[in-house]
Amino acid sequence: MRILLAEDEHSLGTWLSRALEHAGIQVEWVNDGRLADRALQQHDNYDALVLDLGLPGLDGQAVLQRLRDRDQRLPALILTARDSLDERVRSLNAGADDFLAKPFELAELEARLHALVRRARGNEHPRLACGALVYDNARKQFTLHGEPLALSPREHAVLRVLVQRSGEPFSKQQILDRVFSDDEDVHPEAVEVFVHRLRKRLDGSGVRITTLRGLGYALESSDVAPP
């Protein structure tokens, strides 16, 4: 999962970015409403928006309004200290999908984000699957034909990106953005290496990573039975 975090409180933004990254959620953090609006216009690879209402430059309500005026259906979770019924109602009516008041527990934010993304994808089940390959969000574990799949952290991260939208291609750059966002020195060739390793681990399972020329890699399931 890749989110845009719009939060102007430096200590909170720093902590949230690190904590969510540790939980496997890629975070792009901006501290100004104008920057948030620009990022939302320029990039379409976010899975959710975490938006503080009290942003400088352009407040959160305006950012949300512009997002919905452009008919962008990105799930949006409002994160604010304004814990009042009127504020909640106004935010939800403006197009917010959820509302979490400060202070909050990280586990609740993470759970709400996963729920928002599942609903947006039409999948309420906490597991993601492609044929015999299953990823359990709660356990952060892949299984293949019911058996745990041993993966390195980077292999795990790349496969998690692909299984989130099985059948849809991800370009090398999209995978880089989601897996290696904290390392500017990683080149697209690194993605080829991890895809090669994953193909070996999935060989003969009925699940495969295909290359779609000009588009990228896609995780697909065939009807081939395992040996």
Backbone bond lengths (Angstrom), bond angles and torsions (degrees), N, CA, C in turn:
res aa  C-N    CA-C-N  psi(-1)  N-CA   C-N-CA  omega(-1)  CA-C   N-CA-C  phi
1 M - - - 1.456 - - 1.531 109.08 -
2 R 1.333 116.35 139.83 1.466 121.76 178.18 1.528 107.55 -126.25
3 I 1.340 116.65 125.76 1.455 119.73 -177.87 1.525 110.96 -122.71
4 L 1.324 114.61 158.10 1.457 121.47 169.38 1.528 106.82 -103.81
5 L 1.322 116.20 122.38 1.461 122.14 178.41 1.518 108.24 -105.76
6 A 1.334 116.93 118.78 1.464 122.42 177.26 1.521 107.89 -110.76
7 E 1.324 116.24 101.00 1.470 122.66 -174.54 1.523 108.25 -148.77
8 D 1.351 116.88 125.73 1.458 119.40 -175.46 1.525 113.55 -93.62
9 E 1.326 118.27 -10.03 1.456 120.55 177.74 1.521 108.51 -79.49
10 H 1.330 116.57 112.26 1.467 120.76 -169.76 1.527 112.59 -60.00
11 S 1.318 117.26 -47.25 1.463 119.66 -176.46 1.529 111.05 -63.62
12 L 1.324 116.57 -40.63 1.458 119.99 179.71 1.524 111.01 -69.48
13 G 1.324 116.55 -42.49 1.464 119.89 179.52 1.517 112.26 -62.57
14 T 1.347 115.64 -41.48 1.468 120.27 178.93 1.527 110.60 -64.19
15 W 1.327 115.81 -47.16 1.468 120.27 -178.82 1.528 111.11 -63.75
16 L 1.336 116.77 -46.41 1.466 120.00 -178.52 1.520 111.23 -62.36
17 S 1.321 116.84 -43.61 1.470 120.01 -179.36 1.520 110.73 -58.35
18 R 1.329 116.56 -46.96 1.458 120.40 -178.06 1.525 111.56 -68.61
19 A 1.340 116.15 -42.66 1.457 119.71 -176.82 1.524 111.68 -67.27
20 L 1.319 116.73 -42.12 1.460 119.45 -179.95 1.524 111.33 -70.46
21 E 1.338 116.79 -37.63 1.465 119.59 176.06 1.521 109.87 -60.59
22 H 1.330 116.75 -40.64 1.464 121.32 178.43 1.529 110.80 -62.99
23 A 1.330 116.93 -29.83 1.463 121.68 179.27 1.518 112.34 -85.47
24 G 1.343 117.42 3.56 1.460 120.81 177.07 1.507 114.71 92.64
25 I 1.335 117.63 11.50 1.462 121.88 179.04 1.525 108.35 -105.00
26 Q 1.314 117.07 120.78 1.452 121.15 179.15 1.529 109.54 -77.34
27 V 1.331 116.56 132.72 1.460 121.38 -173.16 1.519 110.89 -123.83
28 E 1.333 115.84 130.30 1.460 121.11 166.31 1.522 106.31 -110.04
29 W 1.307 117.08 120.14 1.463 121.93 -172.70 1.520 110.94 -109.34
30 V 1.335 116.39 128.99 1.463 123.11 172.53 1.524 107.71 -125.75
31 N 1.330 116.42 152.59 1.465 120.25 -175.56 1.525 113.69 -118.11
32 D 1.338 116.22 18.53 1.462 121.65 -177.53 1.526 108.58 -144.14
33 G 1.330 116.72 139.19 1.456 119.76 -178.53 1.514 113.66 -62.93
34 R 1.326 117.13 -33.09 1.464 119.75 178.54 1.527 111.14 -66.95
35 L 1.339 115.71 -38.80 1.464 119.75 177.40 1.526 110.87 -66.50
36 A 1.330 116.01 -38.26 1.467 119.89 178.03 1.528 110.60 -63.53
37 D 1.329 116.25 -44.97 1.460 120.28 -179.73 1.524 111.10 -62.93
38 R 1.326 115.89 -40.41 1.470 120.03 179.18 1.525 111.18 -65.69
39 A 1.330 116.53 -43.43 1.467 120.16 179.91 1.528 110.82 -62.56
40 L 1.313 117.04 -39.92 1.466 121.20 -179.83 1.520 111.87 -67.20
41 Q 1.332 116.52 -30.35 1.461 119.89 177.71 1.523 112.37 -77.77
42 Q 1.318 115.86 -33.78 1.463 120.21 -172.71 1.518 113.95 -89.87
43 H 1.345 117.40 -21.83 1.465 120.33 -175.75 1.529 110.20 -127.18
44 D 1.318 115.55 140.25 1.469 120.05 179.47 1.528 111.46 -121.89
45 N 1.339 115.99 20.21 1.461 118.48 -176.25 1.527 113.15 -106.32
46 Y 1.329 116.50 19.65 1.461 119.38 173.68 1.525 109.65 -86.04
47 D 1.320 115.68 148.13 1.457 120.74 175.69 1.524 111.78 -96.99
48 A 1.340 116.89 -20.93 1.465 120.34 179.94 1.522 109.12 -163.01
49 L 1.333 114.82 160.31 1.463 122.90 176.97 1.522 108.70 -119.94
50 V 1.335 116.50 127.85 1.467 121.64 172.10 1.520 105.86 -108.27
51 L 1.326 116.55 115.71 1.453 121.58 -165.71 1.525 112.24 -125.19
52 D 1.330 115.99 121.08 1.459 121.32 173.10 1.529 108.37 -83.03
53 L 1.327 117.65 141.48 1.461 120.53 -178.63 1.528 112.40 -77.33
54 G 1.328 117.82 -33.11 1.459 121.08 -174.08 1.510 113.90 -90.32
55 L 1.323 117.66 52.20 1.464 121.36 -178.60 1.526 111.21 -85.83
56 P 1.331 117.92 146.81 1.469 120.42 172.20 1.527 110.07 -77.19
57 G 1.327 115.48 164.24 1.461 120.27 177.24 1.506 113.11 80.58
58 L 1.318 115.36 -57.20 1.469 122.80 179.47 1.519 105.56 -151.43
59 D 1.325 117.46 119.66 1.463 117.42 -174.31 1.529 111.54 -72.49
60 G 1.331 114.96 165.83 1.456 120.39 -174.35 1.517 113.76 -59.79
61 Q 1.327 117.15 -37.08 1.469 120.23 178.90 1.520 110.44 -61.94
62 A 1.331 117.52 -40.55 1.462 120.89 179.37 1.526 111.22 -68.20
63 V 1.339 116.29 -40.18 1.471 120.04 177.34 1.526 109.87 -60.59
64 L 1.323 116.51 -45.26 1.460 121.28 179.71 1.521 110.98 -63.81
65 Q 1.332 116.39 -43.32 1.462 120.26 -179.53 1.529 111.17 -61.30
66 R 1.326 117.03 -44.05 1.463 120.57 179.17 1.531 111.31 -64.70
67 L 1.325 115.40 -38.44 1.465 120.09 178.07 1.525 110.89 -59.10
68 R 1.327 116.36 -47.30 1.458 120.50 -178.54 1.528 111.83 -73.68
69 D 1.338 117.91 -31.57 1.467 120.43 176.84 1.519 111.26 -64.02
70 R 1.337 116.84 -29.43 1.471 121.05 177.04 1.524 111.44 -83.58
71 D 1.315 116.12 3.61 1.466 123.06 -178.88 1.523 111.91 60.48
72 Q 1.338 116.15 31.88 1.457 120.46 172.96 1.524 108.03 -85.31
73 R 1.309 116.24 124.28 1.454 121.32 -172.83 1.525 113.28 -100.06
74 L 1.306 115.40 26.21 1.461 121.30 178.95 1.527 110.04 -61.29
75 P 1.341 118.58 129.21 1.462 119.87 176.78 1.527 110.92 -58.89
76 A 1.327 116.11 132.62 1.465 121.07 -176.92 1.519 110.62 -124.71
77 L 1.332 115.31 125.70 1.463 121.74 176.93 1.521 108.36 -111.81
78 I 1.333 116.25 122.00 1.458 121.43 179.79 1.521 109.38 -83.94
79 L 1.337 115.14 129.37 1.457 122.07 -179.68 1.527 107.16 -122.54
80 T 1.336 117.29 112.13 1.457 118.64 -172.39 1.518 111.87 -155.91
81 A 1.338 114.46 160.03 1.458 120.75 175.72 1.524 111.45 -87.01
82 R 1.325 117.11 -6.81 1.465 121.46 -178.38 1.527 109.50 -82.33
83 D 1.309 115.78 78.93 1.461 120.65 -174.42 1.528 110.89 -91.76
84 S 1.320 116.42 76.98 1.455 121.21 177.51 1.518 109.27 -132.34
85 L 1.332 115.97 154.95 1.453 120.26 -179.50 1.522 111.25 -61.68
86 D 1.333 117.20 -42.44 1.467 120.52 -179.71 1.519 111.25 -60.83
87 E 1.343 115.52 -41.51 1.466 119.67 -179.69 1.521 110.96 -65.54
88 R 1.327 116.07 -41.21 1.461 119.93 178.82 1.529 110.54 -62.94
89 V 1.316 116.26 -47.13 1.464 120.67 -178.53 1.524 110.68 -62.72
90 R 1.336 116.48 -43.99 1.463 120.00 -179.17 1.529 111.14 -63.30
91 S 1.321 116.86 -40.84 1.462 120.38 -179.48 1.527 111.47 -67.81
92 L 1.314 116.44 -43.57 1.463 119.91 179.79 1.518 111.02 -66.05
93 N 1.318 116.63 -39.30 1.466 119.87 177.97 1.519 112.02 -67.75
94 A 1.329 116.15 -26.90 1.467 120.24 179.56 1.523 112.29 -79.17
95 G 1.334 116.90 -8.02 1.459 119.27 176.69 1.508 115.09 119.45
96 A 1.339 117.22 5.76 1.463 119.14 175.47 1.527 109.58 -69.98
97 D 1.322 116.25 148.86 1.462 121.18 -179.77 1.522 112.24 -98.32
98 D 1.330 116.39 -21.93 1.462 120.10 179.18 1.513 108.10 -158.79
99 F 1.330 115.97 167.98 1.456 122.07 -172.95 1.517 107.63 -145.70
100 L 1.343 116.60 125.83 1.462 120.69 178.89 1.520 108.58 -132.00
101 A 1.333 116.03 120.87 1.458 120.49 -176.74 1.522 111.53 -87.45
102 K 1.312 116.24 144.72 1.463 122.24 173.94 1.529 108.64 -80.47
103 P 1.332 118.05 145.52 1.476 127.68 -7.07 1.517 110.64 -76.30
104 F 1.314 116.23 158.97 1.458 121.24 -176.63 1.517 109.09 -143.22
105 E 1.308 115.91 166.14 1.461 122.22 176.26 1.523 109.12 -94.16
106 L 1.319 116.74 137.43 1.464 120.97 -179.48 1.524 111.23 -57.39
107 A 1.332 117.29 -40.68 1.463 120.93 -177.86 1.531 110.99 -60.11
108 E 1.328 116.61 -36.94 1.463 119.16 179.28 1.526 110.89 -69.94
109 L 1.319 117.81 -41.60 1.462 120.51 177.40 1.518 110.59 -60.56
110 E 1.329 116.67 -46.18 1.456 120.65 -179.92 1.533 111.10 -60.77
111 A 1.332 116.84 -44.22 1.467 120.93 179.73 1.518 111.23 -63.75
112 R 1.328 116.69 -41.62 1.467 120.17 179.66 1.527 111.15 -65.25
113 L 1.321 117.34 -39.20 1.463 120.57 178.32 1.526 111.09 -63.12
114 H 1.323 116.54 -45.79 1.463 119.40 178.87 1.532 110.60 -62.31
115 A 1.326 117.06 -38.82 1.463 120.18 179.53 1.527 110.82 -66.24
116 L 1.335 117.44 -41.54 1.461 121.05 178.60 1.523 111.31 -61.19
117 V 1.331 115.46 -45.61 1.467 119.26 -178.07 1.524 110.88 -67.02
118 R 1.337 117.32 -39.61 1.468 119.60 177.59 1.524 110.60 -61.59
119 R 1.326 116.90 -43.96 1.467 119.67 -179.74 1.524 110.81 -63.88
120 A 1.332 115.93 -40.39 1.462 120.09 -179.34 1.523 111.23 -63.34
121 R 1.322 115.88 -30.19 1.472 119.91 -179.80 1.518 111.97 -92.87
122 G 1.327 116.66 3.15 1.465 119.71 179.85 1.502 112.54 72.78
123 N 1.346 116.83 24.95 1.458 120.40 -178.35 1.512 109.44 -129.86
124 E 1.327 117.47 105.00 1.447 121.22 -178.17 1.529 112.77 -85.62
125 H 1.324 116.64 -9.29 1.462 119.72 -176.36 1.516 109.84 -78.64
126 P 1.329 118.57 136.81 1.455 120.74 -177.83 1.520 114.05 -72.20
127 R 1.329 117.28 0.69 1.454 119.78 177.86 1.526 109.36 -110.39
128 L 1.319 115.15 147.81 1.459 121.88 173.60 1.520 106.77 -111.10
129 A 1.319 116.78 141.21 1.458 119.01 -175.48 1.517 111.55 -143.99
130 C 1.324 114.29 150.38 1.463 122.53 171.29 1.522 105.26 -141.74
131 G 1.322 116.24 99.85 1.455 119.93 -175.93 1.517 111.02 61.09
132 A 1.320 116.28 -127.13 1.461 121.82 -178.02 1.521 113.10 -79.63
133 L 1.334 116.60 -7.05 1.465 120.81 -179.94 1.521 109.48 -91.58
134 V 1.334 116.25 125.50 1.463 121.25 -177.94 1.518 109.10 -129.48
135 Y 1.341 115.26 135.39 1.465 120.18 174.81 1.520 108.42 -115.89
136 D 1.315 115.88 123.06 1.453 122.25 179.26 1.525 108.62 -97.68
137 N 1.357 115.95 111.86 1.464 120.24 -178.17 1.518 112.32 -61.61
138 A 1.317 116.41 -38.44 1.466 120.10 -176.65 1.526 110.84 -65.60
139 R 1.329 116.64 -42.08 1.469 120.65 -177.74 1.520 112.82 -91.99
140 K 1.339 116.88 -9.06 1.466 121.56 -177.08 1.525 110.38 54.60
141 Q 1.356 115.66 46.72 1.463 120.29 -173.79 1.525 111.24 -138.45
142 F 1.334 114.98 139.84 1.464 121.80 172.64 1.523 109.33 -95.68
143 T 1.332 116.05 142.05 1.460 121.22 169.37 1.524 107.87 -127.81
144 L 1.312 115.22 148.71 1.454 122.12 178.60 1.517 107.59 -128.02
145 H 1.352 116.27 116.63 1.462 120.88 -172.61 1.533 111.33 54.27
146 G 1.331 114.78 37.17 1.459 120.14 175.58 1.510 115.51 84.27
147 E 1.324 117.78 -5.07 1.458 121.57 -179.35 1.528 110.23 -106.13
148 P 1.352 117.97 140.67 1.465 120.23 178.24 1.523 111.12 -57.05
149 L 1.329 115.25 137.91 1.457 121.08 -179.71 1.528 108.65 -101.54
150 A 1.326 116.28 117.19 1.464 121.52 -178.54 1.528 109.75 -77.66
151 L 1.335 116.21 119.90 1.453 121.78 -178.13 1.523 109.73 -137.29
152 S 1.326 116.05 150.14 1.459 119.84 170.62 1.527 107.86 -72.95
153 P 1.336 118.25 162.37 1.472 119.74 179.56 1.517 113.36 -55.36
154 R 1.332 118.32 -40.81 1.472 120.81 -179.46 1.526 111.19 -70.98
155 E 1.332 116.74 -40.39 1.466 119.79 176.58 1.526 110.06 -61.14
156 H 1.320 115.22 -43.16 1.460 121.47 178.70 1.528 110.28 -58.75
157 A 1.334 116.49 -44.75 1.460 120.77 -177.24 1.528 111.56 -66.43
158 V 1.335 116.89 -41.98 1.471 120.14 179.40 1.526 110.72 -65.86
159 L 1.319 116.95 -43.82 1.459 120.26 -179.28 1.525 110.90 -66.24
160 R 1.332 117.04 -34.58 1.462 120.36 178.76 1.532 110.37 -64.91
161 V 1.323 116.97 -37.87 1.463 120.15 176.06 1.529 110.50 -60.88
162 L 1.329 116.06 -46.91 1.458 120.53 -175.88 1.523 112.59 -67.88
163 V 1.345 117.93 -37.82 1.465 120.42 -175.76 1.530 111.46 -74.58
164 Q 1.331 117.30 -19.51 1.460 119.82 -179.93 1.518 111.98 -65.10
165 R 1.326 116.56 -27.43 1.463 120.56 177.99 1.525 108.72 -137.97
166 S 1.303 115.29 66.60 1.466 120.42 -177.90 1.519 110.51 -55.88
167 G 1.331 115.28 135.38 1.453 120.77 178.68 1.512 113.96 90.07
168 E 1.333 117.32 -16.01 1.456 121.09 179.22 1.530 109.63 -100.78
169 P 1.324 117.63 137.58 1.461 119.72 -177.43 1.522 113.46 -77.86
170 F 1.320 115.10 144.53 1.454 123.06 171.18 1.524 107.24 -118.00
171 S 1.317 117.06 129.75 1.457 120.04 175.61 1.528 109.51 -73.10
172 K 1.324 115.58 164.48 1.467 119.31 177.78 1.527 110.41 -58.69
173 Q 1.337 116.15 -40.00 1.456 119.32 -178.41 1.519 111.58 -66.50
174 Q 1.327 117.46 -38.75 1.460 120.15 177.75 1.527 111.31 -63.21
175 I 1.325 116.12 -39.93 1.467 119.83 177.87 1.526 110.15 -67.48
176 L 1.330 116.76 -41.79 1.458 120.44 176.85 1.525 111.06 -57.98
177 D 1.336 116.45 -45.16 1.465 121.11 -178.04 1.517 111.75 -61.66
178 R 1.321 116.85 -34.68 1.459 120.51 -175.62 1.531 113.02 -87.57
179 V 1.314 116.63 -28.44 1.468 119.68 -174.32 1.526 112.36 -102.96
180 F 1.338 116.45 -37.29 1.457 120.19 -173.03 1.525 112.23 -117.21
181 S 1.316 118.00 32.64 1.464 121.17 -174.63 1.523 112.62 -61.98
182 D 1.334 117.43 -22.99 1.462 120.94 -177.80 1.524 112.94 -93.63
183 D 1.324 117.11 5.22 1.461 120.68 -176.79 1.525 109.04 -133.08
184 E 1.320 116.32 99.59 1.464 121.19 -175.74 1.518 112.84 -73.72
185 D 1.341 118.20 -13.74 1.461 121.15 -175.87 1.526 113.48 -88.42
186 V 1.330 116.99 -3.64 1.464 119.93 -179.00 1.526 109.43 -78.67
187 H 1.330 116.48 134.42 1.461 122.06 -178.33 1.529 110.44 -103.55
188 P 1.347 116.79 159.24 1.470 120.41 -179.40 1.520 114.06 -55.07
189 E 1.336 116.86 -27.05 1.460 119.77 -179.86 1.529 111.26 -61.70
190 A 1.313 117.31 -25.76 1.467 120.22 179.29 1.519 110.87 -62.53
191 V 1.334 116.53 -34.54 1.460 120.53 178.53 1.524 109.97 -62.82
192 E 1.335 117.09 -40.14 1.463 121.09 179.07 1.530 110.76 -59.53
193 V 1.330 115.98 -39.00 1.463 120.48 -179.33 1.523 110.49 -63.73
194 F 1.332 116.99 -47.34 1.462 120.03 -177.78 1.528 111.80 -69.76
195 V 1.319 117.24 -35.52 1.468 120.21 176.43 1.526 109.73 -64.47
196 H 1.324 116.65 -40.61 1.467 120.62 178.03 1.528 110.94 -60.13
197 R 1.332 116.31 -43.90 1.467 119.91 179.55 1.523 111.15 -65.85
198 L 1.329 116.48 -41.02 1.464 119.96 -179.68 1.522 111.24 -65.42
199 R 1.316 116.96 -37.25 1.474 119.70 178.32 1.525 110.57 -60.63
200 K 1.328 116.40 -38.15 1.461 119.45 177.92 1.517 111.05 -65.12
201 R 1.329 116.98 -40.50 1.465 120.91 -178.45 1.534 111.70 -70.00
202 L 1.315 116.39 -28.39 1.466 120.60 -178.70 1.529 112.73 -93.78
203 D 1.311 117.53 -4.63 1.461 121.83 -175.10 1.531 111.67 -56.03
204 G 1.334 115.76 128.46 1.450 121.02 177.46 1.511 115.50 80.79
205 S 1.329 117.44 3.59 1.470 120.55 -175.76 1.521 113.91 -92.35
206 G 1.341 116.23 -11.78 1.462 119.14 -174.14 1.511 112.25 90.83
207 V 1.333 117.17 -3.39 1.455 122.53 175.56 1.524 107.32 -116.52
208 R 1.309 116.74 135.73 1.455 119.04 -176.13 1.527 110.79 -145.01
209 I 1.320 114.90 158.27 1.461 121.86 174.27 1.521 107.15 -105.33
210 T 1.318 116.05 115.56 1.459 120.57 -179.01 1.519 110.45 -99.95
211 T 1.321 114.99 153.33 1.459 121.23 175.37 1.524 108.77 -103.08
212 L 1.306 116.29 121.43 1.461 122.12 177.45 1.519 107.14 -104.42
213 R 1.311 116.19 110.93 1.454 121.14 -172.12 1.530 111.49 -56.19
214 G 1.322 114.45 127.64 1.452 120.48 178.92 1.519 114.39 82.11
215 L 1.351 117.41 -7.43 1.464 120.90 -176.91 1.523 112.70 -117.28
216 G 1.321 116.51 -41.34 1.452 119.30 179.76 1.509 112.72 131.57
217 Y 1.327 116.05 -148.61 1.463 122.66 -176.05 1.524 110.51 -108.51
218 A 1.333 115.55 144.26 1.458 121.09 178.00 1.522 108.95 -136.38
219 L 1.320 115.43 140.82 1.464 121.90 176.72 1.524 108.16 -91.08
220 E 1.323 115.75 125.81 1.468 120.44 -176.05 1.522 110.74 -134.11
221 S 1.321 114.91 155.04 1.458 121.03 175.88 1.509 108.89 -115.75
222 S 1.335 115.95 134.49 1.459 120.99 176.23 1.516 108.32 -106.48
223 D 1.292 115.80 176.11 1.459 120.72 178.38 1.520 112.33 -91.24
224 V 1.315 114.80 11.59 1.464 118.73 -178.39 1.527 108.57 -72.58
225 A 1.278 116.70 127.80 1.478 121.15 -179.44 1.520 108.58 -78.70
226 P 1.315 117.46 149.50 1.462 120.36 178.10 1.524 110.85 -69.13
227 P 1.316 118.49 152.22 1.468 121.15 179.98 1.516 111.11 -68.42
